[in-house]
Amino acid sequence: MLNLPESFHLQPQTTLRTKEATANRILLIGEHPELNGFEEGFGSNCIPERAAGSADALRRLRQLAYDVVITDPSTSIEEDLALLAEIRQIRPGVKTIVMAPSSAPEEIISALRAHVFVCLTPPFNAEEIVDYASRAPAESDADIEVLSAQRDWISLRVNCSLLTAERVVLFLKQLRSELAEEPREQLMMAFREILMNAIEHGAAFDPEKVVEVAAVHTARTIVFYVRDPGPGFCLETICNAAISNPSSSPTAHMARRAEQGLRPGGFGILLARGVVDELIYSEVGNEVLLIKYVI
């Protein structure tokens, strides 16, 4: 009998166990065409599997711990939330990405209250969904807290991380589905810039700090409110943002940002002002209102 070193026998099995132990298990539900090819999009840090339907998904979850569940794109948000309640009886910590054919504001609010990770409606972007699924396991279920919510007024407390900000923008975009696509995209882009300013400059990307956000829809306006935990600033005296540039030098702030060790950017306030009708900062400068007239 050939005597081989013990490590020769053990290493392949150990490597396999280590890979399975560290990889995120992703469960996709259903055979909808929108899910075709999703498995190929995941990297080596994810193990995607497919369940035939809700009953099969629950059976698999009883047998194995999955990190993320992606719902069937053909089922409604209401159905998915009912399934999520059953899933959490089995696996309380699982993250859920809800894919649904359509959404209503009340459904989006219910999804937020249920701590759905993201809620998506057509057109679906496979690369975006794979990215969310890959990053979801590292996020906390408590990163977005609903303080108060109804169809036309929602208030949130948000942890200061980049991914959480992206998710908030996505949820609030779904709430304003009555707007045409182009103005809605522009409005959400403006809101995202202000929210990112709050998280970067007001909270220094500290995940232990929170930003307060509100979205209000009146008969004539859409209003976003953002409050960060920072000391604030005076809009007239900031020199590292594009809004402070003289007309003769529209990129002068970029050199100042480089000197201060800041990332390229500084266009957020300028961009937001070009989209909304009013941009109002508080006296301290850590609170801001974005107002867009819709009539």
N, C-alpha and C positions, 0 to 999 in steps of 0.2 A: 504493500500500500504506500502511495506517495504521501510523504509528510510535508504539508505546506504550513507556512506561518499562520498563526491564528488570525492575524489581521487580514490575511488574504480572503478568508471565508467570511469575515464579519463586515468588511467595509462596504460592499454593495448593498447589503440589507440595511446597515446603519444609515447610509446616504439616503436610501429610499424613505426610511422612517423619518429622518430629519426633514426632508423635503415636504412630506405630507404633514408633518407637525407644524411647520412654519407657513405653509401655503394657505391662502384663504379659500374656503369652499364656497362656491357660488351655485345656487340652485335656480335654474330658469324653468318657469312653469309654462307648459303648453307647446303646441306645434305651429303657432302662428307664423306666417311668412316673415313678419318683422324680426323674428328671432333667428332666422336662417343665417348661419355663418358666425353667430356671436361667439361660439366656442373658440374659433380661430383667433379672435381678437384679444383674448386674454394672454398676459405674459406668464412667465414661469412661476410667479408668486401666487397664481390663482389656479384652482382646480374646478372648472365649470362642469356641471352635470345637468341633465334634463329630466324634468318630471312630466308625465303625460297630462296631468291635470291637478286640481286642488287635492283630491283624495290621495293621489300618488305622492304629492308633495308632503302631505301630513305624514304619510307612511314613512317616507324617507327621513323626515325630520325626527321621527321617533327612533330611527336607527342610527342616525349620524348627526353630529353638530355642524350646521352650516353657518357661515358668517353673514352671508347676504342672500336674500331671496328676491328674485325679479319676477313680478307677476305677469300673467298672461295678458298681452295687449288687447285681447278681445273682451275681457271682463271689465265691468264698470268699477269706478272707485269705491262705490258702496259695497260691491261684492268683495273687492280686495281688502277693504277694512274689516269686513266680517271674517275673512280668512285670516287676516293678521291677528285678530283676537284669539283665534284658535291656535295659530302658530306660537304665540307668546305663552300659551298655556303649556306648550311643549318645550320651547326654546326662548326664554325671556329676553335674551340678549341679541337676538338676530336683527340685522338691519334689513329694511325693506325698501326696494325701489318699485314704485307703483307705475306701471304702464297701462294707460286706459285710452279708449277711443275718444273720450271727451271729458270735460270737467266743468263744474259749476262752482261759483264762489263758496257756497256752503260745503261742498265736498272738499275743496282745498283747505278750508278751515278745519274740517274734521280730520283731514290727513295730518295737518300740523299738530293738532291736539293729540293724535295717536302716535306722534313721533315717527312718522314716515320719513325716510331719509330724503328722497326726492320724489316728486310726482310729475310724470311726463305724459304728454299727449302728442298726437301726430302734428307735423312730421317727425319721426324718430331719427335720431342720429346714433348709429351703432357705436361709433368711436367715443362719443360723449357718455353713453350709458356704461360702456366698459370701463371708462375712466372713473366714473362715480362708484361703480361696484368695486373697483380695485382699491379706492381710497376710503370707502365707507367703514371698514372694520376698525380703523384707527380713531374714528370720531366718537364722541360721547352722545348718548341719546338726549342728554340735557343741554346740548349746545344751542338749541332754539327753544325758548320758553314763551308760551302764549300767556300774556298778561290779561288780555281782553280781546274778544273777537266777535264781530258780526259782519254781515255782508259789506257794509260801507265804512267800517272803522275797525282796524285791527292793530293791536299794540303787541310788540315782541321785545324780549330781552335776549340779546345775541352774544355768544362768546366771540372773542376777537381772533378768529382764525380766517385765513383766506378761503378755505373750503366752505366754512359756515356762511360767509358772506355770499358766496356764489349760490348756495342753496336758498338763502333768503330772497335773493333777487329772482330766482326761478319760481319760488312759491308766489311772490307778490305779482310777478308777471302773469301767472295763471289767474290771479284774482281780477285782473283788469282785461279779461278776454273780450269785453265789449268794444274795445278800441281796435281800430284797423291795425294791421300788422306793422306797417312802417312807423307811424307815430308811437305805437306801443314800444317797439324796439328802441327808438330814440329816447323815450322817456325813461325806460328801464336802464339804458346806458348811462344817462345822467344820474339817476339814483345810485347806480353801482359806483360811479366815480366818487360821489359824496360819501357813501358808506365806506369805501376803501380808504378815503382820506381819514375818516374817523378812526378806523381800525389801525391804520399805519401811523398817523401822526398823533392822534389822541390817546391810543392805547399801546403803541409800539409793538403791535402784533402779539401782545401778551395774552395767552389763552385764559389766564385767570381773571382778566378784566372783561367787562361787558359793555355793549353799546345798546341803547334803547332806540327802537324804531317804531314808527307808526305810519300807517297808510290810511288816508281818509278820502272818501269819494262823496262829493256834494253834488247838487243839481248842476253846478256850473264849473266845478274844478276837481282836479285830483291833486291831493296834497301829500307829500312825504315829509316826515319829521325824523331827524337823526340827532341823538345826543350822545357824545362820547365822554369818557371819564377823565380826559386830559384837562390841562389848565386853560385851554383856549388860546386864541390869538387875535390880533387886530388885522383885519383884511387889508387895510391900507398900508401896513408896514411889512407884510411878508415879501421876501425878495427871491424865494426859491420856487415860485409858481409862475406860470405863463401869464397869469392875470396882471402881474406887476410889470411886465415888459413894456418898454416904450414902443410906439408904433414902428419906429425905425429899426427895431431889433427884436423880432418876435421870438427868438430863441435865446435871448440873453440869460434867462433864468437857468438854462441847462448847465452853463459853466459854474454858476453859484452852487447848484446841486452837487456837481462833481467835487467842488472844493469842500463841501460839507459831508461828503461820503454818502449821499443819498442816491437811490436808484434813479435811472432815467425816468422822466415823467414830468409831473407838475402841471399837466394840462386839465386836471379834473374840474376845477372850479370854472375855468374858461369854457370848457366843453358844456358843463351843466348850464351855465348862463345862456349859451346859445340855443339850448333846447327848451328850457322851461320859461314861463313868462315872468316869474318872480323868484329870486333866490335871496333869502333873508337870514342873516346871522344874528344871534343874540349879542348882547353887549360883551359878554365874556368871550364868545367865539367858539364855544364847544356845543352849541345847538344851532341847527339850521332847518329852515323850511324851504321846500321846493314846491312851487305852485304852478300848475298847468291848467289853463282854461280849456274847457272842452265844448263850449258853446260860443 
